[in-house]
C-alpha cells in the first residue's frame, strides 16, 4: 500500500488528498472518489476539544486513526505534527505504531509550538529526519515521509529562499515529499517545484490557483486542510441558531 501511495505522487495530475478527522469524514471522502486521505491535525484536535500543536495525547490520536483506518480502504496518511517527541527513537516508535494500523504516510513539520509556533533550525531538523529514517529502516518499517516546511505558513522573511534551502536539506535527509502550506503565488510555486525532484504538496487557501494551473506548475499533491471541518461547524452553528430562533426543528429537514 505504501508503494501505491508513493506512486500516486507521480501522476500527470496532482493527487487531491482529502483531509479527514473521523470515520464519517473518511467514508465521505471515499464515497466522493478520492484516491487517498490524510488526517488534519487541527481538525482532529478540534473534534476532541484540543488546540492544535500536539496538545492531543498521542494515545488519543492513535485511537482516532485506528477507527479511520478501519472505516476506509483508501491509503491513509497521518499528520504527526512535530513527531510528539524530540527523540528520533520515540518518533520512530510513533510512526511504527501508525504503520501497524495500516498507515502508509506521515506528515512531519519543521516548526514546533511552545508559546508560539517557530521554525526549527534547518540542519538540526534534517539530522533528526535522517535519524528517524534510519530507525525505521532498521525496523523494516516502510513509510512515506512528507516533510511540512512552514516558511510560508509563518510568513518568514525571504520565505522562498528559505524554502529552497530547506528543500535541499530535507531531500538529502531522505524525505519522500515536501509540503508547503500557505504557498499560493504561481511564481513561488514554480521556483519550489523546480528546485527539487521530490513531489511538492500544497494546501487549499483562498488564493491558491486552480488544479489545472497547479498541474502545469508541476505540483504533485493538494491537501484540503482543516477547512472542510470548519465549514461544517459553521453550518451546524447556523442551523442550531435557526432552530432556537424559529422555535422549530423543521430547518433540519429542508
Secondary structure as GFF3:
##gff-version 3
##sequence-region A 1 254
A	DSSP	alpha_helix	2	7	.	.	.	ID=ss1
A	DSSP	three_ten_helix	8	10	.	.	.	ID=ss2
A	DSSP	beta_strand	15	20	.	.	.	ID=ss3
A	DSSP	alpha_helix	23	31	.	.	.	ID=ss4
A	DSSP	beta_strand	36	39	.	.	.	ID=ss5
A	DSSP	alpha_helix	41	47	.	.	.	ID=ss6
A	DSSP	alpha_helix	58	71	.	.	.	ID=ss7
A	DSSP	beta_strand	75	79	.	.	.	ID=ss8
A	DSSP	alpha_helix	88	100	.	.	.	ID=ss9
A	DSSP	beta_strand	105	109	.	.	.	ID=ss10
A	DSSP	beta_strand	111	113	.	.	.	ID=ss11
A	DSSP	beta_strand	117	119	.	.	.	ID=ss12
A	DSSP	alpha_helix	122	139	.	.	.	ID=ss13
A	DSSP	beta_strand	144	148	.	.	.	ID=ss14
A	DSSP	alpha_helix	159	172	.	.	.	ID=ss15
A	DSSP	beta_strand	177	179	.	.	.	ID=ss16
A	DSSP	alpha_helix	186	194	.	.	.	ID=ss17
A	DSSP	beta_strand	199	203	.	.	.	ID=ss18
A	DSSP	alpha_helix	211	217	.	.	.	ID=ss19
A	DSSP	beta_strand	221	223	.	.	.	ID=ss20
A	DSSP	alpha_helix	227	246	.	.	.	ID=ss21
A	DSSP	three_ten_helix	250	253	.	.	.	ID=ss22
###
